[in-house]
Amino acid sequence: MEYQNIKLIKEGHIAIMSINRPEAMNALSTGTAREILAALEEMELDDDVFAAVFTGEGDKAFCVGADLKERKTMTREEMKRQRALFVRAFTAVAEFPKPLVAVVNGFALGGGCEFALGCDFIIASEKASFGLPEVGLAIIPGGGGTQLMPRVIGRSRAKELIFTGRRISAQDAYKLGLVNYVVPPEQLMEKTIQVMREIVKNGPVALRQAKRSINLGVELELNTALALEAECYNVCLATEDRDEGLLAFNEKRKPVYKGR
């Protein structure tokens, strides 16, 4: 598929999906949401992609949320249809089965912050900032923010950020546990690729099952969660990659995983 609003490239087993609307601060338009859904499906179905990056083009913004210039021209019915599309896009990011890392190079506001929260973890530039300012527009975060933010930083801190609509710096986000790394802007992609290479050297089936076990199990009662973990482990046990991993260990070489 040819994309107009995003870029999708591959580097080895790593896919990099970038919102490509820097002139609009990578705001989320109808067309962009459709292309994000298409790209996520393309990356999921590509067995050669073990893990993916979600970022934004330029150095100003990861994504500043909905494109309000587009929205002001829409009828109420058109806005309802767009809203349903946006929910699908946010859900697809949160439910993407392979490791998905957000790389935030500037503003991650509103829906942009929610996209980042929906990823497995965040690597941020020192210039990045985060916020869920929706209450200032008399609405609430609607892309998962009220559910994801409390799970990442805790209920009371999430309430404060959402109730005030406050924007926080990358360093403050790091202190809250919202982001995993904060690096100088010129080192952002270098750090990202370093981390991603550490991920994709591992078995892709194991990566997917580890993500499934964590995401589904974290809110479960412990005995049920442990049963889920055992189920995910057994999926890995029956793969060719498991055999390759043991063989490579015994032969003192790097394994060559194929996702089977």
N, C-alpha and C positions, 0 to 999 in steps of 0.2 A: 504493500500500500504506500502511496505517496502522501506525505504529511505536509500540511501548510502551517500548522500552529505549534508543532512540536518537532524536535529532532530525535531520531533514534539511531544510535550507533552501537557497534559491538567491539569490544577489545578482549580477545580470547573468549573466556567463558563469562565475561562481564558485559551486560547491556547497560547503556546509559540513555535514559529518557529525559529530555529537557523541554520544558515549556519555552517556545521560541517566539515570544512577543515582548522583547525587551523595551520596545517603544511604548508599550502599554503596561510596563512594570509586571509583565507576565500575568496580567489579570485573566481570570477564568471566563472565557466566552463559551457560547454554545458549541461552536466548532472545536474549540480546544478540548472541552469535556468529551466530545465524541471521539476525538483522536487519542486522548488518554486511554479511553476504554479499548480502542482498537490496538493500541501499542501494548497495553497490559496483556491482552489476549495473545498477541504475537509473541511476546516474551515468554508467556506461560507455555505456549505450544512448542517453542523452540527448545528441543532437548539439549542443544549446545549452550544454552544460557543457564548457568548454575545460580546466578544472583544478579541483582539489578540495582542501579542508582536512579534516583528521581531528583532532578535539579531544575534550575531555570537559567536561561541564557542571560549573559551580561553580568554586571557586578552590582546592580542596584537592587534587584529583587529576586527572590525565589518565586513568590506569587503573592499578590496583595488581595486575593479573594476575587469575588465576582466582578465582572466588568460592568460597572454601574452606568457607563456611557451606553453600552448596548441595552442594558435593562430599561433605561428611561424611555426608550422608543417602543417598548413591548406592551401589548395588552395584558390584562390580568390572566387571561387564558394562556397566552404565550409564556408568561412568567411561571404559571403552574407546570407547564410542560418542561420548561427549562429546569425548574426546581427538581422535578422527578429525575431528569437526566443527571443533574449534579449529584443527587443522592446516590445514583448508580455508580458514578465515578468515584466518590469518596468511599463507598462500600467496596468497590473493586480494589482500590489501593489497600484498604485495611485487611482485605481477605486474600490478597495476592499470595499464592502458596510458597513462593520462593523467597529467600531473603531479599528485602528491599530497603535500601538505605537512603534517607533524605540528606541531600547536601545543600545547605542553605547559605547563600552568598550575599544576602541583603535582607530586605523586608520579607517576613513570613507572617502575614496578617490575615485575620479572618479565615476564609477557606484555605489560604496558603498555609497558615499555621496548622489547620486541621489535616491537610494533606501530609504535612511533615509528621504530625502525631500518629497518623495512620501507618507510617512506615515502621520498620523494626527498631531503628534508632537514628539519631541525627548527628551529622558532622557539620559544624558551623564555622563560618568565617568570623573573625573578630568584628566585622562590620555588620553582622546579622542582628536582626531584632525580631521579636516574637510578640504577638498579641491577638486577643480575641475581642475586638471592639464592638461587637454586634449590638450590645445593649444600648450603646449610644445612638443607634438607628432604630431603637424601640423594637428590636427583634432579639433572638438568642442565637448562639452558634448552632448551625443546623447541619454541619458536615461531620458530626461526631465529637465536636469539641467538648460538650458537657459530659460525655462519657469517657473519652480518651484522656483528657487532661487530668481528671482526678485519679485515674489508674496509673498515670506516669508520675505525678508529683504529690499526690495525696489530696484528699477531699478539701480540707480547709484552705490550703494554698491555692488550689484550683478555683474555689469559690471567690477568693479575693481577686484573682486575676480576671475572672469572668464578670463579677459584679462591678468592678471598677473600669473594665475595658482597658486596663493599663498595658502599655507596651514595655517590654523588658529587653535589656541588652543580651548579647550572647553570653557574657560572663555571668550575668545574673541567672540566665537560663541554665548554665552549667552548674551553678551552685544549687539550683533547685532540682537538679537531676533530669532536666528536660532534654539536654544534649549530652552526648558522650565526649566530644572533642571540640575545642575552640582553637583555631589556628589562624595565622596571618593569611590575608586574602590570596597572596601570591603562592601560598603553599596548600591551598584548599584541595585542589584536584590531586596533587601529589600525595597528600595524606589519604585522600579517598581511595585512590588506586592501591596504595599500600595496604589499607584495611581490607579492601575487596579481594585482593590477591590472597590474603590470609584466609578469607572465607572460601573462595572457589577452588582452593587446593584440596578441599575435603569432598567427601562423597555427596553428590547432589540429592540422592534419595534421603540420605541421613539429614541433610540440611532441611529438606522439606518436612521430614517427620519430626525433627527437633522443634521447628517453628510451630507445627500443628500441635505438638504436645504442650508447648508453653502457652500458646494462645488459647487453646481450648481448656487446658487444665488449671490455669492460674486462678480462676474464679470458682473451681469445683471444691467440694469437700475432699479432704486429703486421700482417703481410700479410693474414691472414684477417680481422682486425678492420677494416682499411682497405677490403677488399672488401665487408664488411657495411655500412660507412658509405656506400659508393658506391651500394649497393642501396637504402638508406634515403633517400639524396638523390634518387635517380631516382623514388621514390614521390612525393616532394614536387613534382618537376619537372613531373609530368603533371596537376597539379591546377588548378582554377579559381582557388584562392587564390593560387597562384604568379603567375598572370596579373594578378590584382587587386593584388598587392603591387608589381609592376613598374609598373602603370598609376598607382597612387596615388603612387609615388615620383616619376614623371615629371610628374604633375599637382600635386605638392607639397601633398598632402592625406593625411589618415589613412586607411589601408586599412580596408575592411569585410570581414572574413573570415567565411566560412560553413562551413568544414570540408569543402569539396568541391574 
